[in-house]
Amino acid sequence: MAPQNTSSSGSSAPASRPSYTDEQLHNALLNFYGGSSATAETCGHIFGFGNPNHEMSMLQRITATTMLDYESKLNCGQDNTDDAVPSIATLLEQASSFHTAHGPILPLQSIIQSKSPCMTLAAEFKRASPSKGDIASHLHAGEQACVYFGAELINFARSIGIEPLVEVHALVELDVAISAGAKVIGVNNRNLHTFQMDLVQTEKVAEELTKRGLTFHHDDCLKEDGDKPQLSVCALSGMSSAHDVDRYRNVGVGMCLIGESLMRATDAGVAIKGLCLDPKDYAASQSVSGGAYTGGTKMIKICGLTNPQDALVACRAGANLLGVIFAEKSKRKVSVEQARDIVDAVRKFGERSDRMEVKINDSNKVTPLSALVAKSRALELAARRPLVVGVFQNQSFDFIQEMVDKCGLDLVQLSTDNLDNRTAELELQRVRNLWQLHGSEGMEAANSSNFGVPALRVVDIELGSDGTEEEKKDRSSMDTAAAILSTVTSDPIAILLDTSIKGDKHGGGGTGKTFDWTIAESIQNMGLPVIIAGGLTPDNIGEAVGNVRPFGIDVAGGVEAGPGVKDVDKLQKFIGGAKKAAVEASKGF
């Protein structure tokens, strides 16, 4: 079967990979599975269960292409050229040489079980993926795996000292893995036919193994009496946080495969530590201790998005939160359709089909401050996959709930009136405005029970009518910080400080002015992580992050080419500058 080779002849450059027609790919699959009438019965999932309109999935195309590439390599003979398929004898010789140089290969299942109760980490070397494209294309794998065919893979692998990890997705594949004698079962949460992610898949397999009476629970490896579990279960794909690791730890999983989030991490060591593979580390991370916030900048919010293209640029650059504005007076106001398009694009990027749940440990809600610290950590973990925030101002609860439902928002952001003008009437204002959002609503309005999603709470820091910080001479940053802390409740998921202009009836936000950052610094020194907004740009973000080390940063106009249209270069410089400054700032702690 000759491929349709698109490479030019006579070039000194490496030949491009052959391309194949749909007919060639389909025939390759058919031939591989016998090409008989029985194929449809034994491999119905490959051929759409008899659906005449079935189109090959991404996985089927990859499989068929690999088989045709292999066939092409076979035509080169064995061991005769660099592009040839190595023989079994060659593989055995290479395995022997490896053992001589490096010692025997460590037994995979024993290594996994020996780590109990800690979760074992499999760090995937992943330069790119079919679903995301390039991730870290500048990196190179140290060694390439040999290509081989025609062996009973599990037995062959064990014969050279390798315990194979057998990957499954659907329960029917679990049957095949168990029948083949697999001891280490990896559950791919991604359906490789559709590339859809479903983090429940690992839990389904764990439940099925339990029903069948097969032992696998990682904690059982600690038992001194009795045999080790028969199997080890590994969760593959979709994990990026300590919450994900703990989720699978609770159903007995012994190893998790982390690829993309580690490859994108500025500091892989810090990222691995943040996964809390040891359950004691996870428990400690959920407890709240007093003292200043010193965690550094974890959240980057790009606000005022109006189209999915800009949202995806922000996602790829490393933004955690994507803001869409519904405020009537905003020049960046979006329609339901625009917001829905952005939500759909962000979900596809994050490989999810529904809004992201922010898991909060209720046991730590002793005081408003401790609750907000715990919630900030929960937000950080949930936002490893970008989340979409709906920004509202002076709008009714009913309208906000409608937008949450219609657009699929992950969070909302609510505004507040200027704190410096509040007096003893503040508490009365809170009650008066509890059921309407007029820019001066109380903290209780940000309770997640109001809209079914968590809420960021904005506190405006007022500047004079000319944009200068005239209020500074009447109140120190410490006094302002203390006043803010006296008003917070446990209702919001996080506090966002923004700039407002005295006398502006439309409320804060969108001023293009910075406030006194020492206020944010003082608040964090008192223990409360905050997100800062107002006047941030690629030029000053390094200073803001380096000096204040805020929990999060928020920008809209500072990275725009025009109202509602992002400047790609500015956006990438802003996020890149923030990340670089965060790394440098962390060296002092």
HUHUPE-V33361 format. One record per helix or strand of 3 or more residues. SS is the DSSP state (hx for helix, st for strand). FROM is the first residue (numbers start at 1). LEN is the number of residues. Records with the same first field share a line. If there is no record, write none. Layout:
SS->FROM-LEN, FROM-LEN
//
This chain:
hx->22-11, 39-4, 48-3, 58-17, 88-15, 108-7, 153-7, 171-9, 200-12, 218-5, 242-8, 260-5, 268-7, 279-8, 308-10, 336-14, 362-3, 368-15, 397-11, 419-3, 426-7, 443-4, 448-3, 470-4, 477-11, 517-9, 541-8, 557-3, 568-19
st->120-4, 165-4, 184-5, 232-5, 255-4, 299-4, 321-5, 387-6, 411-4, 455-9, 494-8, 530-3, 552-4, 560-3
//
